């Protein structure tokens, strides 16, 4: 039953970095799927390199674990190297939408973690 599964779940609507800092502990796990600042998609407007850098800086200081989804970037490479994070890359097919009607468009996506993946 859904109510039982969500019994100890807390859903919050606030700045991600604030939530990560306020909920961090050794047992915490954060799955982060922010807007991809380096994507050419209109629905990601407003999320900047500065926002992504703030997220990386926040994640670099946590006690818990994180898994981050993103596109590759130089800033991500820098943080990954500096903090010995683990990464895996995936060659993904991007779905077609009315605004960007390119068939079979592909994009490299990256998952990054502060634990072995």
N, C-alpha and C positions, 0 to 999 in steps of 0.2 A: 504494500500500500504506500502511496506517495507520501502521505502524512507521516508515516513511520520513518521513511527514508530521510525526510527533511527535518526530523525532530530536533536534531542538534545543529542545524544549519543556520547560519546568519547571513543574510543578504543585505549588503550595504550599497548605497549610491553616494559615492564621494570620490574625491581625487585618489587615483590608484596609489600614488606614492604615500599619501597620508595613511591610507588603509594598510599598506605594507608595513610602514613604520609602526603603526599603532597595534597591529596584530602579530608582529614578529616575535617568535620564540624558537627554541631549538626544534620543536616538533611541528612547526608551521610548514606548510607547502603552498606556494603561490604559483598559479598558472597565469602567465601574463600574455595576452594577445592584443597588444595595443594597435591603434591604427598605424599602418606602415607609412611613416613620414616620407619615405623615398619611393612611394608608389605614384603612378600617374592616374589617379582615380579621384574624381571630384568629391566623393563622400569622405575622403580622408583630409580634406582641407581643414586647416586649423591646428593640426597636430604637427609640430615642427621638430627639427633636429634638436633644438634646446629641450623640448619635452622628452624626447627619446633619451637624450643624454642624462636628464634628471632621473629618469627611470633606471638607467644603467647604474648611475651613481647610488641610487637607493638600494638596488639589488646587490651592489658590491659590499654593502655594509650589513646585510641581514645575517641572523643566526640560523634561520630556517633554510629550506631548499626552495629553488625556483626552477621553472621551465618557461622559457620565453620563445614565442613564435615571432619571426620577422623575416624581412628580406636581408640579404648580406649588405654590409656597409663598412666603411673604414672605421667608424667609431666603435662598432660592435667588435671588429677584429682587435682594436686596441684594448678594449676592456677584457675580451676573452683571453688575450695573451697576458695582460697584467695580472689577472685574477685566477689564471689557470682553469678557466671554465671549459666545459666540454661542448662540442657542437656536432651536429649532423646536418647535412644538406640534402635537399630533395628537389628533383626536377619535376615541377608540378604543371599540369595543364590548367590554364585559367579558363573559367567558364565564360561563355559569351553573354553579353548583355546588350541592350538596345543602344547604349551610348558608345560602347567600344566593341563593335561587331567584327572582331578579328577571329577567324576560325583557328583552332588548334594553337593558340598563343601559349607559350610556355614561359615559366618564370622559376628561378631558383628561390626556394624558401629555406630558411635555417631555423633549427631549434637549438637553443643554447641553455645550458644548465650548470649549476654549481655543484653537481654530483655526476657520477659516472652514468652515461646513457648509452 
